């Protein structure tokens, strides 16, 4: 392994100065941690990190301990917002000080980027909460798909449910922006606050591997029976060979409390199971008690607690 040039006096150095091979032990341990902790295949995300580090095109920092790269964090800036894409430190070196050194480095870099007004982060593997930022508790839930006969079908008289397709992206973006107006999740992810933001959010979950590989056979849309306007969606992905993930559940205010959300998620779970998935997961904000009660009735249980952070 090639030696890192010009070791910094500070514990972090820019990722552009790090060779892919020097980051490999961190990516390998992180991939194993996602698999054991969340039943999640992190390899597609790790491959993207390798590709951009190799191109010296990933903005971020590496944690340096002695002569070893012991962690990394990267960030993305667009449309006036910064996003901490990931942060991971090897277990051997995982201390509050080391995690904070990485996080502070990326936060300071974004704060000094022209036009950035807001920073968001949802870091599944962060062990030490940052000393600053507004915190929102989140839950990673998981359900066994072994016996879904326990979930009876629910008839929704005023809505028809069919497969979701990419031709519905614009309708879905409008539905998300309307439904999440004033919702706690719009404080966590500002993309929910506008149609344009929701459009970008949908593009990310459909085209990129951050939430797994989009899985159309387990994604459904509901339309109002009277005017055929979209009133609900459940979108799904595959995050491992036998693991599915519900990436988005959204029901219009006019149809909340009718059982539509339950029926959309039920159909997604049935489709995931029919295509070889043994478990399915989703994330939910801890204060969203109504949604949590629904998911628990459907067999979901908390596998991991984590937090979302916002700096404005």
C-alpha positions as CSV (number, residue, x, y, z in Angstrom):
1,X,0.0,0.0,0.0
2,X,1.3,3.4,-1.0
3,X,2.1,5.8,1.9
4,X,0.0,8.9,2.2
5,X,2.0,12.0,1.2
6,X,2.6,14.9,3.6
7,X,0.8,13.6,6.8
8,X,-1.2,16.5,8.2
9,X,-0.7,17.9,11.6
10,X,-4.5,17.9,12.1
11,X,-6.3,14.5,12.4
12,X,-8.1,15.0,9.1
13,X,-7.1,15.5,5.5
14,X,-9.0,16.1,2.3
15,X,-10.3,13.0,0.5
16,X,-8.8,14.2,-2.7
17,X,-5.4,13.5,-1.2
18,X,-6.3,9.9,-0.4
19,X,-5.8,6.9,-2.7
20,X,-8.7,4.4,-3.1
21,X,-6.6,1.6,-1.7
22,X,-5.9,3.5,1.5
23,X,-9.6,3.9,2.1
24,X,-10.4,0.2,1.4
25,X,-10.2,-1.1,5.0
26,X,-12.7,1.5,6.1
27,X,-15.1,0.7,3.2
28,X,-14.8,-3.1,3.8
29,X,-15.6,-2.7,7.5
30,X,-18.5,-0.3,6.8
31,X,-19.9,-2.8,4.3
32,X,-19.8,-5.6,6.9
33,X,-21.5,-3.3,9.5
34,X,-24.4,-2.4,7.2
35,X,-24.9,-6.1,6.4
36,X,-24.8,-7.3,10.0
37,X,-26.6,-4.4,11.6
38,X,-29.3,-3.6,9.0
39,X,-29.4,-6.5,6.5
40,X,-28.3,-4.0,3.9
41,X,-25.9,-4.5,1.0
42,X,-23.7,-1.4,1.1
43,X,-21.5,-2.5,-1.8
44,X,-23.2,-0.3,-4.5
45,X,-22.7,2.8,-2.3
46,X,-19.1,1.8,-1.5
47,X,-18.4,1.4,-5.2
48,X,-19.6,4.9,-5.8
49,X,-17.3,6.2,-3.1
50,X,-14.4,4.3,-4.7
51,X,-15.1,5.7,-8.1
52,X,-15.3,9.3,-7.0
53,X,-12.3,9.0,-4.7
54,X,-10.3,7.5,-7.6
55,X,-11.3,10.5,-9.8
56,X,-10.4,12.9,-6.9
57,X,-13.9,14.2,-7.3
58,X,-15.4,13.5,-3.8
59,X,-15.6,16.5,-1.4
60,X,-14.8,15.4,2.1
61,X,-12.2,14.4,4.6
62,X,-10.3,11.3,5.8
63,X,-9.5,10.7,9.4
64,X,-5.8,9.9,9.8
65,X,-4.4,8.0,12.8
66,X,-0.7,7.4,12.7
67,X,0.0,6.2,9.2
68,X,-3.5,4.8,8.5
69,X,-6.8,6.1,7.1
70,X,-9.2,5.3,9.9
71,X,-12.4,6.9,8.7
72,X,-14.0,9.2,6.2
73,X,-16.9,11.6,5.6
74,X,-18.1,13.2,2.4
75,X,-20.6,15.9,1.5
76,X,-22.6,17.3,-1.4
77,X,-23.7,20.9,-1.9
78,X,-26.6,21.9,-4.2
79,X,-29.3,24.5,-4.4
80,X,-28.3,26.3,-1.2
81,X,-28.1,23.1,0.9
82,X,-25.3,20.9,2.1
83,X,-25.8,17.2,2.8
84,X,-23.4,15.0,4.8
85,X,-23.5,11.9,2.6
86,X,-21.8,9.5,4.9
87,X,-19.5,9.2,7.9
88,X,-17.7,6.1,9.1
89,X,-14.8,5.5,11.5
90,X,-13.2,2.1,12.1
91,X,-14.3,0.4,15.3
92,X,-10.7,0.5,16.6
93,X,-10.6,4.2,16.4
94,X,-14.3,5.1,16.9
95,X,-14.2,7.8,19.6
96,X,-16.3,10.8,20.1
97,X,-13.3,13.0,19.3
98,X,-12.5,11.2,16.1
99,X,-16.1,11.3,14.8
100,X,-16.4,14.9,15.7
101,X,-13.2,15.8,14.0
102,X,-14.5,14.4,10.8
103,X,-18.0,15.9,11.1
104,X,-16.7,19.3,12.1
105,X,-14.4,19.3,9.1
106,X,-17.2,18.7,6.6
107,X,-19.5,21.1,8.4
108,X,-16.9,23.9,8.3
109,X,-16.3,23.2,4.6
110,X,-20.0,23.5,3.8
111,X,-20.4,26.6,6.0
112,X,-17.7,28.3,3.9
113,X,-19.3,27.3,0.6
114,X,-21.0,30.3,-1.0
115,X,-24.8,30.1,-1.0
116,X,-25.2,27.3,1.6
117,X,-27.9,28.2,4.0
118,X,-28.8,24.8,5.4
119,X,-27.0,21.5,6.2
120,X,-28.7,18.1,6.7
121,X,-27.4,14.7,7.9
122,X,-28.9,11.3,8.6
123,X,-25.9,9.1,9.5
124,X,-26.9,5.5,10.4
125,X,-23.4,4.6,11.7
126,X,-22.7,7.7,13.8
127,X,-22.1,6.6,17.4
128,X,-21.6,10.1,19.0
129,X,-24.2,12.8,18.5
130,X,-22.7,16.1,17.3
131,X,-22.5,19.0,19.9
132,X,-24.5,21.3,17.6
133,X,-27.4,21.0,15.3
134,X,-31.1,20.4,15.7
135,X,-31.7,16.7,16.4
136,X,-34.7,14.6,15.3
137,X,-34.9,11.0,16.6
138,X,-35.6,8.4,13.9
139,X,-36.2,4.6,13.9
140,X,-35.1,1.9,11.5
141,X,-37.9,-0.7,11.5
142,X,-37.8,-4.2,10.1
143,X,-40.5,-6.8,9.5
144,X,-40.4,-10.6,8.8
145,X,-42.1,-11.4,5.6
146,X,-42.5,-15.1,6.4
147,X,-46.2,-15.1,6.9
148,X,-48.2,-12.2,5.5
149,X,-51.5,-13.9,5.8
150,X,-51.8,-12.1,9.1
151,X,-52.4,-8.9,7.1
152,X,-55.9,-9.0,5.7
153,X,-56.7,-7.0,2.5
154,X,-58.4,-3.7,3.1
155,X,-61.0,-2.5,0.6
156,X,-60.8,1.2,-0.2
157,X,-64.1,2.2,-1.7
158,X,-63.1,5.5,-3.2
159,X,-59.6,4.7,-4.5
160,X,-58.1,2.3,-7.1
161,X,-54.6,0.9,-6.6
162,X,-52.3,0.0,-9.5
163,X,-48.6,-0.3,-10.2
164,X,-46.5,2.8,-9.8
165,X,-44.6,3.9,-12.9
166,X,-42.1,6.6,-13.6
167,X,-44.7,8.4,-15.7
168,X,-46.3,9.3,-12.3
169,X,-43.2,11.1,-10.9
170,X,-44.6,14.6,-11.4
171,X,-48.0,13.6,-9.8
172,X,-46.1,12.0,-6.9
173,X,-43.9,15.1,-6.4
174,X,-47.0,17.2,-6.1
175,X,-48.6,14.7,-3.7
176,X,-45.5,14.7,-1.5
177,X,-45.3,18.5,-1.4
178,X,-49.0,18.8,-0.4
179,X,-49.0,15.9,2.1
180,X,-45.9,16.9,4.0
181,X,-46.8,20.6,4.3
182,X,-46.1,21.4,8.0
183,X,-45.2,17.8,8.7
184,X,-42.2,17.0,11.0
185,X,-40.4,15.3,8.1
186,X,-40.4,18.5,6.1
187,X,-38.2,19.9,8.9
188,X,-35.8,17.1,8.5
189,X,-35.7,17.0,4.7
190,X,-36.5,20.3,3.0
191,X,-37.1,18.6,-0.3
192,X,-40.6,17.7,1.0
193,X,-41.4,21.4,1.1
194,X,-41.8,22.0,-2.7
195,X,-42.7,20.2,-5.8
196,X,-39.2,20.8,-7.3
197,X,-37.6,19.4,-4.1
198,X,-39.9,16.4,-4.1
199,X,-39.0,15.8,-7.8
200,X,-35.3,15.6,-6.9
201,X,-36.1,13.3,-3.9
202,X,-37.9,10.9,-6.2
203,X,-35.1,11.0,-8.8
204,X,-32.6,10.1,-6.1
205,X,-34.6,7.1,-4.8
206,X,-35.4,5.8,-8.3
207,X,-32.0,6.3,-10.0
208,X,-29.4,6.1,-7.3
209,X,-28.4,3.4,-4.8
210,X,-28.6,5.4,-1.5
211,X,-31.9,3.7,-0.7
212,X,-31.2,0.5,-2.5
213,X,-32.2,-0.4,-6.1
214,X,-35.6,0.9,-7.0
215,X,-38.0,-2.1,-7.3
216,X,-41.0,-1.3,-9.5
217,X,-42.9,-4.6,-8.9
218,X,-43.4,-3.7,-5.3
219,X,-44.2,0.0,-5.8
220,X,-47.9,1.0,-6.0
221,X,-50.0,4.1,-6.6
222,X,-53.6,4.9,-5.6
223,X,-55.9,7.2,-7.5
224,X,-59.1,8.8,-6.4
225,X,-61.9,6.7,-8.0
226,X,-63.9,9.8,-8.9
227,X,-61.3,12.0,-10.7
228,X,-58.3,9.6,-10.9
229,X,-56.0,12.1,-9.1
230,X,-53.2,10.5,-7.2
231,X,-54.0,10.1,-3.5
232,X,-51.3,7.7,-2.3
233,X,-48.1,5.9,-3.1
234,X,-45.9,3.2,-1.6
235,X,-42.4,2.9,-3.2
236,X,-40.0,0.1,-2.6
237,X,-36.4,-0.9,-3.3
238,X,-34.2,-4.0,-2.9
239,X,-31.3,-3.3,-0.4
240,X,-30.0,-6.9,-0.4
241,X,-30.7,-10.2,-2.1
242,X,-33.5,-11.1,0.4
243,X,-34.2,-7.7,1.9
244,X,-36.6,-5.0,0.7
245,X,-37.0,-1.5,1.8
246,X,-40.1,0.9,1.7
247,X,-38.5,4.1,0.6
248,X,-41.7,6.3,0.6
249,X,-45.2,6.0,1.9
250,X,-47.4,9.0,1.3
251,X,-51.2,9.4,1.5
252,X,-53.1,12.6,0.7
253,X,-54.8,14.3,3.6
254,X,-58.2,13.5,2.1
255,X,-57.6,9.8,2.3
256,X,-55.7,9.6,5.6
257,X,-57.5,7.4,8.2
258,X,-59.2,5.3,5.5
259,X,-56.8,2.4,5.6
260,X,-55.2,3.4,2.3
261,X,-51.7,3.6,3.7
262,X,-52.1,0.2,5.3
263,X,-53.3,-1.4,2.0
264,X,-50.5,0.3,-0.1
265,X,-47.8,-1.0,2.3
266,X,-49.4,-4.4,2.5
267,X,-49.2,-4.8,-1.3
268,X,-45.6,-3.7,-1.3
269,X,-44.7,-6.3,1.3
270,X,-46.6,-9.0,-0.5
271,X,-44.8,-8.1,-3.8
272,X,-41.4,-8.1,-2.0
273,X,-42.1,-11.5,-0.5
274,X,-43.2,-12.9,-3.8
275,X,-39.9,-11.8,-5.3
276,X,-37.7,-13.6,-2.8
277,X,-37.4,-11.1,0.1
278,X,-37.6,-12.5,3.6
279,X,-37.5,-9.2,5.4
280,X,-38.4,-5.6,4.7
281,X,-37.4,-2.3,6.4
282,X,-38.4,1.3,6.6
283,X,-37.4,4.4,8.5
284,X,-39.8,6.7,10.4
285,X,-39.5,9.8,12.6
286,X,-39.9,8.8,16.3
287,X,-42.5,11.5,16.9
288,X,-44.7,10.2,14.1
289,X,-46.6,8.0,16.6
290,X,-49.6,7.4,14.3
291,X,-47.4,5.9,11.6
292,X,-45.3,3.9,14.1
293,X,-48.5,2.3,15.5
294,X,-49.6,1.3,12.0
295,X,-46.2,-0.2,11.1
296,X,-46.1,-2.1,14.4
297,X,-49.6,-3.6,13.7
298,X,-48.2,-4.8,10.4
299,X,-45.3,-6.6,12.2
300,X,-42.5,-4.0,12.0
301,X,-40.1,-3.8,15.0
302,X,-37.4,-1.4,15.8
303,X,-34.0,-2.6,14.8
304,X,-32.0,0.5,15.2
305,X,-32.4,4.0,16.6
306,X,-30.6,6.9,14.9
307,X,-31.0,10.7,14.5
308,X,-31.3,13.2,11.7
309,X,-29.6,16.6,12.2
310,X,-30.2,20.0,10.7
311,X,-28.0,23.1,10.9
312,X,-29.5,26.4,9.7
